[in-house]
Amino acid sequence: MRGWFVLFAFTIGVGGAFALLTALSRTPVVFEYLPTEFFHHWLVGHVVLALVFGLYFFLIFLWHRVFGAQGRKYEVLLALGAVVLVGISAGLGSGKPVQNNYFPTILDPIFFAGAGLFGLTLLLTSLRFGWISFRQMSFRDPIRITLSVGIILSLMVLFSTGWSLQDYSAPLEPAVLLERIYWFPGHIHQFVNASLLMSLWFLLVRLSGSSVPLPVASLSILLLGFPAYFIYLQVIGTDPLSSTAHQMTTLGYQAGIGIPTILVGIYLLVFRSFRRNAYSFILGLSLVLYGGGALTGYLIAGSDLRIPAHYHGVLASILIAIMGLSYYFLKDLRFSDKVSSLIRWQPALYGLGMILFSSALFWAGYFGAPRKVPGTDYISDYQLLAFLGLMGAGSVLSVFGGVIYVLYILKSVILGWRVSRA
């Protein structure tokens, strides 16, 4: 169990380093001092490590912690191997990066080996917890119910990915092939993130000394509907890139994720956040970030920086909740004998940075800044330049807050492990 927590912190740290390089390569003046030919490799490293691997590792940690199961060391080692291989591929700039949605890929044997190890790890852990999830769905515990939903959704991701791999064996351009493979699994993975976010919110509520009514928590079960339908579309042979698939996956975001998370979020924001203690305050920050990210998602038009503004706001709401809970788990796992005072300002620093970053991305996109493009050659007016500068400032603040978090977590883990073995 401890291993998953440590691995999560390490993975987020590496992914955050790639995030900083990616943001700085878009920042006026600064980008001129960076090897921007590595931009797309860094972007892949950031997304895969921080936004896929890292979040899954924390989710797996919660499965072990809440359901009381014993960890398997070989699973942690497989996952560590996945992080190292993907980090090497992205850091050295080997292979050709492909910016497909949801799981961007580097056409490199090292990257594929890392992705394969991650898939094997997720398969082993999800299957092991699968039976538990079906039994726990009947428990009257909001956190267990929501985590059980996450386990079922993870199994759906694996099934969907396997079906996609066997269904698209014909030779296609890499970008088209990867988009087809990951379209449905990638959308189901967003439902996994939604279940993780709800679980984090409910944990923060409990630590703040309050509780969540069972009818509110049970809204998480609604997350299972659209993913099941996505798998049905795959099985009957629906083209993932068809208009039908796009309409249904868009509706899945707007209704399948939007309705339960927004309803739960409104309830918690009104009745459970910004009260009592630091956990309640972090809950409020997470809810604000999620609300902003969700709102920008409904305002997306075209392919510009409004898209990453949406998902960075949503994912930042997950990360800031994880940060707050990490201070508790350091004490709970006996890495530390008290909750650090950092909990009172480090998440706020990170949250402020991400609010600036996501807001600047949105307005830069509104004024025409394209996605996944380094440099500033596309700038046509000073408004756009100002928002890109604000984006750079927000990224520095958030990364600084993230670095403080990761260094403190790793220091506490190393020192705590030494004490426990002394």
TILO-331385 format. One record per residue: x, z, y of N, C-alpha, C in turn. Coordinates in steps of 0.001 Angstrom, whole numbers, plus 500000, padded with zeros to 6 digits. Atoms other than C-alpha are relative to their C-alpha. Example, Ala and Ser with C-alpha at 12.3 -4.5 7.8 and 13.67 -1.06 7.14 Angstrom:
500890500000498810512300507800495500500900500000501200
499180499940498810513670507140498940499230500730501090
END
This chain:
500833500000498795500000500000500000500874500000501263
499105499956498853502800500891502402500675498643500224
499312501282499899504487497580501623499204498966500773
500837500965499285501548495548502908499989500285501492
499993499629498582501537497470506176501303499564500667
498700500396499451505264496904506719500108498490500090
499929501463500012504992493238505762499167499395501117
500823500476498894502181492747508249500763500081501321
499286499819498735504284494162511107501152499009500128
498888500943499988507282492023510172499510498573500265
500530501357499864505184488857509916499482499733501402
500496500140498640503448489414513241501158499895500988
498836500065499122506842489986514846500645498630500001
499405501343500089508264486693513582499061498969500626
500964500924499407505065484844514490499932500133501506
500001499791498555505144486400517951501207499385500684
498807500634499439508695485158518525499785498499500150
500325501422499896507533481625517784498963499755501102
501002500130498935504572482201520138500663499981501365
499315499952498717506902483110522991500738498690500264
499291501270499837509043480012522421499029498872500333
501005501034499755505907477852522331499455500088501418
500547499826498652504491479324525545501032499640501071
498967500285499008507806479106527411500295498511500088
499757501446499971508164475447526429498914499254500756
501050500582499159504931474824528380500078500519501434
499937499333498705505966476944531375500899499231500965
499183500739499031507190475160534532501389500618500172
498583499660499787510987475258535082500653500509498712
499391499383501180511628477390531975500197498995498875
499944500927501140510912474550529530501259499130500028
498825500859499893513926472623530848501225500587499290
498863499341500630516272475176529240499779500202498491
500306499829501416514677474993525774500063498669499268
500017501238500807515096472444522952498565499635499623
501431500243500204511525471179523285499705499062498839
500255500807501194512019468822520335499575500883498822
500442499064501028511385471978518258498608500558500288
501279499432499562508101472676520079498970500020498874
501045500087501026505840471493517256500342500836498766
499611499097501086507861473373514628499662501445500359
500301498637499558507536476578516671498498500260499983
501447499831499975503816476006517082499457500221498596
500412499802501392503364475661513321500392501394499526
499555498674500412505443478794512728499142501107500571
500843498993499359503384480784515217498621500079499348
501366500004500530499984479731513885499972500498498562
500034499655501419500805480055510192500373501465499779
499539498637500251502692483350510387499128501048500689
500732498969499256500821485259513101498496499940499757
501452500142500004497309483846512770499397499771498622
500501500142501369497046483239509017500620501077499114
499349499052500899499623485188507008499827501442500483
500003498636499494499789488255509255498640500663499903
501342499416500045496048488792509542499547500239498570
500366499795501403495584488324505806500725501206499412
499255498867500550498312490856505058499381501326500432
500654498770499570496569493487507174498667500181499283
501262499918500731493256492658505512500236500502498578
499681499550501357494854493099502070500400501476500015
499668498580499855496319496400503263498725500845500075
501254499250499887492802497542504224499262500053498674
500627499969501329491489496544500801500590501138499179
499350498939500760494060498834499198499655501380500560
500181498689499381493563501651501688498570500508499840
501404499554500017489755501743501729499470500131498580
500514499967501369489080500986498056500856500852499069
499198499071500778491885503244496844500740499395498826
499308500659501111493586500678494590501507500115500161
498544499955499979497246500866493644500560498612500304
499383501273499657499474498164495137500888499471498881
499105500653500956501501495703493068501207499485500769
498804500338499239505101495348494243500303498505499954
499679501429500096505452491788492955499147499164500937
500832500730499052502552490693495155500598500062501401
499360499854498688504287492061498245501252499136500075
498783500808500018507536490338497233499678498513500081
500423501403499892505739487018496744499617499670501438
500427500219498613504195487383500196501188499975500950
498795499997499170507564488259501749500750498682499859
499354501291500208509041485136500188499308498893500773
500756501002499249506261483081501777500358500055501481
499663499838498579507052484503505234501395499462500283
498612500422499785510791483900504902500123498480499938
499879501454500160510410480306503708499349499248501150
500662500662498874507899479303506393500793500230501283
499202499715498814510029481033509046501265499159500062
498797500837500049513150479156507917499664498555500356
500388501381499750511360475814507939499673499770501470
500384500149498588509888476355511418501181500253500928
498894499650499129513034477909512872501114498970500018
498924500986500073515477475270511675499558498605500418
500492501315499581513242472377512674500125498941498929
499888500967501090513442470753509259498640499380499697
501246500666500343510845468238508121499220499538501219
500852500525498929508052466668510148498771500887500170
501192499174499783505428468967511720498754499137500200
501287500686499858501795467863511473499014501011500574
500857499050499296499367469506513896498542499844499579
501382499997500459496276469422511702499374501358500313
500709498776499639493633472049512375500111501058498902
500152498819500840493528475558510840501251500414499238
498756499651500685496713475390508758501002498890500276
499027501048499682499240473194510579501165500057499021
499077500132501123501923471977508215501284499309500425
498733500709499846505568470959508163500274499281498684
499745500790501208506282468147505705501442500243499561
498672499521500381509211469980504196499848500826498720
500125499238501255509773471343500645500072501508500200
499893498561499750510750474748502058498661500553500490
501294499558499485507473475018503979498962500016498881
500990500064501077505397473908500977500215501110498974
499724498890500915507139476477498794499442501306500565
500547498807499363506230479193501306498485500030499966
501461500073500041502625478006501525499481500254498589
500411499788501387502413477956497729500083501466499597
499877498575500305503687481527497451498888500804500653
501096499303499328501129482650500004498685499790499250
501227500274500743498315480927498115499934500772498697
499965499247501257499414482555494851499745501482500258
500209498589499655499543485982496513498537500283500312
501403499806499636496074485593497989499101499898498777
500796500152501220494706484421494639500063501267499155
499835498806500831496125487410492756499271501200500595
500630498827499381494925490003495256498480499844500088
501449500203499861491489488459495826499291500154498658
500606499858501323490775488227492098499977501462499561
499926498598500410491897491812491565498943500844500707
500999499235499254489549493068494259498601499386499899
501288500682500052486746490635493429498893500841499399
501037499205500654484892492885491019499624501199500854
500269498851499126485246495831493406499033499606501108
500825500415498872483645493812496188498528499923499634
501403500106500396480474493131494237499383501380499795
500524498644500185480109496810493333499821500715501335
500043499277498741480815498017496871498915499489500943
501043500528499121478150495797498428498772500906500017
501169499129500058475571498366497332500259501370500634
499675498705499413477401501303498951499450500078501427
500515499805498648475987502767502125501142500391500932
498825499770499162479344502564503919500290498715500755
499807501235499226479687500044506769501354499333499766
498665500583500143483431499587506301500161499360498632
499889500568501344483238499038502536499154498734499847
500847501190500063480375496591502907500699498815500655
499396501100499246482208494512505507501283499507499353
498791500422500711485520494512503623499650499251498716
500445500714501195483646493444500485499600498573500337
500330501353499537482268490500502420501275499188500182
498729500683499808485875489624503353500638499571498697
499446500362501312486944489634499698499274498788499433
500778501133500502484118487306498699500340498731500778
499651501158499180484926484995501609501400499482499665
498652500426500382488609484943500586499972499211498706
500159500763501239487610483804497106499390498631500290
500575501283499599485517481099498758501062499085500615
498918500784499415488562479967500771500851499379498906
499160500492501095490608479650497579499296498913499205
500753501020500728487869477749495746499903498724500814
500136501165499133487332475439498709501312499232500108
498691500655499923491066474744499004500315499265498716
499765500652501282491371473999495298499166498744499833
500866501179500109488415471637495458500510498880500910
499474501004499075489900469867498483501243499331499442
498754500556500530493259469408496765499743499011498873
500270500926501098491759467792493691499129498817500435
500943501030499569489298465731495686500658498915500848
499356500967499116491803463936497938501416499696499526
498711500367500572494564462570495755500423498581500383
499657501368499614494431459022497152501018500022501135
498991500018498932497371458027499401499362499806501371
500522500057498638496495458683503030501126500397500953
499061499505499000498381459278506271500002501529499958
499941498531500116499633462911506229499016500731500902
500901499305499077497615463899509308498556499928499514
501377500168500492494383462502507838499795500792498719
500115499289501264495037463926504377499893501503500220
500013498562499770495786467418505674498731500446500723
501249499659499314492781467383507995498848500050498995
501048500002501031490557466498505033500122501224499091
499793498889500920492115469153502811499579501324500624
500183498680499394491873472016505301498725500147500817
501156499906499107488655471195507150499018501076499547
500957499002500474486213473156505001500656501357499736
499360498687500183488649475900503836500357500668501320
499635499435498714489820476345507423498812500615500706
501196499437499373486294476881508655499560501277499279
500366498780500731485593479395505881500950501130500365
499028498975499612488790481208506851499619500678501311
500437499378498751487323481800510314498931501061499747
500973498976500377484503483708508620500715501228499432
499177498872500452487174485836506904500475500798501211
499559499317498777488575486604510364498867500800500635
501142499285499422485093487559511552499709501277499213
500227498800500808484672489967508632501089501037500249
498913499080499672488097491463509383499735500674501336
500252499438498676487163491919513043498918501070499954
501060498995500116483927493725512172500509501260499315
499440498843500705485805495964509739500854500843500945
499158499289499036488304496857512474499154500742501020
500889499336499043485519497617514943499395501271499396
500639498844500641483816499933512445501010501122499755
498958498992500174487108501710511707500287500713501326
499761499399498689487710502256515433498845500917500400
501156499144499711484177503625515805500128501319499246
499877498772500805484800506080512964501095500907500547
498903499193499482488133507218514412499675500587501371
500392499458498699486502507718517807499011501151499864
500889498876500244484240510296516175498539499644499953
501394500427500036481074508217515970499733499257498688
500372500726501215479327506062513367499230498740500366
500730501256499822477648502684512920498759500030499126
501211500042500825474010502443511768500110498931498910
499897500926501125473713500749508387499381498633500307
500548501330499686471379497966509679500945499153500852
499037500739499185474040497017512264501138499496499133
498889500388500871476824496999509671499587498914499017
500464500965501006474706494996507226499901498581500546
499986501343499427474694492070509664501213499203499524
498812500709500490478151491249508248499692499160498765
500361500774501197476465490002505068499551498591500377
500418501323499539475105487092507128501174499023500053
498819500870499956478689485762507235500163499176498735
499829500706501274478342484591503623499207498697499926
500918501125500139475617482007504242500629498637500222
499440501311499687477373479098505933501192499625499108
498925500377500919480576479265503822499498499516498649
500569500464501265478448478954500692499461498576500151
500514501354499768476799475891502216501141498998500175
498847500898499873480199474404503154500530499601498626
499535500310501351481250474657499514499019499046499312
501004500924500553477976472982498491500234498579500523
499728501322499440478770470107500867501223499366499339
498821500529500684482196469762499240499659499511498607
500305500314501394480814469751495711499177498725499881
500818501213500076478264467031496453500711498790500601
499180501129499576481034464886497965499890499628501459
500083500298498574480435465143501712501398499830500594
498718500240499347483318463649503690500232501076501058
499751498936499012484919466541505645500082499498501435
499853500535498654485495464226508607498772499222500454
501229500698499625481954462848508680499268500757501095
500785499346498944479477463586511456499171501148499438
500778498926500631477396465651509019500831501264499852
499119498844500178480351467911508188500314500649501339
499669499449498687481270468306511856498811500739500610
501186499340499457477708469153512854499760501347499325
500269498762500731477365471767510112501068501059500270
498953499008499735480744473408510735499907500523501434
500219499531498628480038473538514472498848500994500051
501132499079500067476677475143513739500419501304499324
499503498807500665478491477531511415500686500939500976
499368499174498971480614478742514335498962500604500934
500929499568498970477763478918516805498992501027499486
501039499123500543475217480600514535500529500915498894
499558499220501150476907481705511308500941501131500361
499108498948499507479683483624513077499434500618501277
500425499533498689478207483868516560498903501042499963
501142499081499992474921485592515743500379501396499523
499698498630500429476183488528513622501067500691500845
498929499334499249479385489161515602499554500357501411
500452499710498637477740488934519028498981501129500012
500971498904500065474843491172517990500693501333499765
499246498766500265477221493759516534500831500375501227
499158499741498837479542493399519537499228500582501165
500811499483498890476763493973522085499622501455499746
500376498615500332475598497100520257501180500947500221
498835499119499887479118498533520072500472500129501441
499561499952498609479964497624523670499127500944500820
500939499167499229476865499372524985500034501457499555
500212498643500512476772502422522717501247500696499439
498882499357500697480237503029521236501365499826500671
498673500317499452483070501719523475500250500696501340
499548499405498738485068503080526448499499501441500168
500408498603499945484182506668525566501002500859499224
499352499041500881485644509719523884501521499991500057
498548499932500167489296508763523149500617498599500021
499275501271499944491940506021522884499398498964499060
500569500958500950490279504436519836498752499331500570
501188500559499373487047503976521745500379499022501115
499530500891498934488968502444524661500526498690499415
499481501212500650490773499994522335498853499175499435
501192500716500458487436499119520778499394499205501154
500557500695498843486171498242524259500823498794500404
499134501131499678489198496045524999499813498866499009
500193501024501032488736494234521701498670499267500202
501316500607499786485056493646522444500004499077501217
499918500834498797485841492291525938500750498702499695
499224501191500360488494489911524584499179499076499103
500809500844500885486151488733521845498876499326500773
501074500597499211483321488213524306500487498824500819
499447501111499234485538486069526525500356498825499118
499650501081500918486861484083523569498776499282499462
501227500616500511483382483514522172499324499154501070
500639500748498911482026482428525562500716498677500243
499275501251499768484808479872526096499794499020498853
500280500894501119484072478527522618498759499163500216
501225500747499710480606477530523788500170499035501177
499765500844498822482133475845526878501036498910499756
498991501025500320484641473584525072499403498614500172
500410501404499858484402469913526042501264499138499918
498807500828500164487011467491524703501124500767499323
498836499399500655490485468233523331501037500356501058
499051499540498991492365470269525925500274501480499764
499582498609500188493664473812526458498848500997499963
501132499093500171490141475246526454499818500392498532
500110499675501431490296475116522647500911501173499640
499189498811500289493342477429522305499606501216500836
500496498857499229491861479579525093498934500747499204
501053499409500818488889480162522796500588500803498850
499575499288501198490738481040519626501063501050500285
499073498925499662493485483026521351499254501243500469
500804498850499604490833485235522942499413500710498796
500604499418501194489112485750519604501052500706499153
498967499410500851492323486357517665500676501194500682
499437498845499295493680488662520386499111501226499841
500901498867500210490577490810519914500265500647498645
499649499461501313491574491180516258501324500762500085
498664499402499952495227491919517025500011501317500773
499978498762499218494515494541519682499320501136499234
500619498975500848492201496375517272500970500462498924
498998499646501009494922496236514612501079500889500607
498976499178499343497449497626517103499543501444500120
500500498639499851495281500634517849499923500732498679
500109499376501313494634501311514179501362500273499378
498665499825500589498316500931513314500585501362500336
499479498686499618499199504088515250499390501101499124
500632499045500908496670505963513142500584499888498597
499518500172501371497919504462509887501449500437499829
498637499471500094501526505364510691499973501483499621
500145498580500336500439509002510583499321500170498645
500751499900501250498003508466507724500886499682498792
499095500376501090500717506827505576501273500836499983
498877499053499918503176509604506535501311499341500420
498814500544499361505570507353508403500342500797501257
499822499211498781505103509637511424499156501259499882
500749498745500081503905513195511957498958500146501103
501008499954498951501759512389514997499701498579500477
500368501290499413499984509544516774500758499847501308
499150500211498827502318508096519409499174499872501283
500636500153498689501444508268523091499938498537500433
500068501437499700502052504491523128498582499460499860
501361500479500231498474504120521929499195499969501297
500764499912498760497329504932525486500313498879500985
499706501050499033499069502030527232500508498690499379
499466501240500577500729499533524861498895498989499681
501069500977500219497444497932523644499410499461501313
500520500458498707496277497787527288500920498953500614
499043500989499498499473495949528281499830498674499282
500212501221500786499000493471525456498665499347500374
501315500539499692495306493095526266499945499326501356
499957500610498670495917492430529958500726498655499939
499259501252500128498508489793529066499171498916499349
500802501006500696496125488062526676498791499562500820
501094500395499109493274488138529193500496498966501011
499405500966499072495548486396531727500323498692499291
499582501178500754496895484006529093498797499133499635
501175500767500443493488482978527702499235499421501190
500698500499498815491896482685531154500736498813500614
499209501094499442494770480511532405499924498763499124
500153501139500908494563478319529305498667499293500232
501322500601499810490846477814529879499952499157501264
500092500732498732491168476799533537500991498838500052
499078501125500083494242474666532856499371498860499207
500713501019500764492210472850530216498876499366500798
501089500514499152489315472526532646500521498952500984
499414500945499055491661470729535056500827498912499314
499446501154500700492924468404532335501266500198499208
498773499795500774495925470043530619499722499766498515
500257500314501408496137468614527056500542501060499061
499510499094501040496665470574523853501306499493499405
498854500303500856499923470721521894500998499052500648
499066500859499268502032469036524587500948500887500801
499055499196499227505253470646525916500276499386501363
499605500537498700506612470260529436498875500015501005
500979500005498912504725469580532658499791498605500571
500099501361499480504729465774532988498574499601500343
501390500373499796500929465672532911499385500655501241
500551499278498847500521467893536019499691499026501136
500412500897498923498596466128538770499669500742501293
500288499255498783497836468935541245500527501424499875
499425498666499963498936472405542288499112501037499308
500868499082500720495880474082540763500431500122498554
499581500005501389496987473050537301501350500697499841
498690499356500045500554474132538027499859501517500107
500203498563499821499318477558539165499466500640498724
500562499435501226497262478110536020501019500003498866
498961500009501023500158477075533786501030501094500268
499115498899499669502370479531535649499398501345499621
500696498773500374499749482255535152499989500165498487
499944499970501458499651481329531468501353500533499531
498678499520500358503413481861531280500151501491500259
499929498570499678503108485260533003499207500827498990
500812499290500995500315486316530660500671500053498646
499324500025501295502318485250527626501160500987499981
498875499054499936505325487282528783499488501437499879
500564498650500079503157490392529306499538500322498582
500539499744501335501412490041525951501111500086498966
498888499948500954504622489289524070500809501279500201
499293498753499735506322492238525792499260501168499353
500794498964500658503461494459524670500084499900498490
499883500192501440503668492939521201501348500424499465
498650499608500420507434493466521002500126501518499941
499987498535500002507047497135521958499300500524498751
500782499588501169504420497483519244500787499800498708
499309500313501251506430495763516501501243500868499838
498787499193500092509669497590517333499678501459499686
500371498610500272507928500948517377499516500162498561
500515499919501363506115500248514110501153499943499000
498890500149500941509292499080512348500934501211500058
499157498809499883511334501994513738499360501174499279
500706498892500643508693504468512570500012499849498484
500012500252501442508529502847509152501374500310499390
498652499789500537512310502881508660500354501486499977
499681498578499937512738506472509831499105500810499063
500917499274500876509643507647507973500335499831498546
499637500255501390510794506045504739501229500829499630
498797499205500274514182507767505010499655501471499796
500381498596500108512553511155505576499287500275498681
500766499788501234510165510717502644500871499934498748
499119500123501155513068509842500335501114501029500015
498916499012499899515353512608501564499761501202499083
END
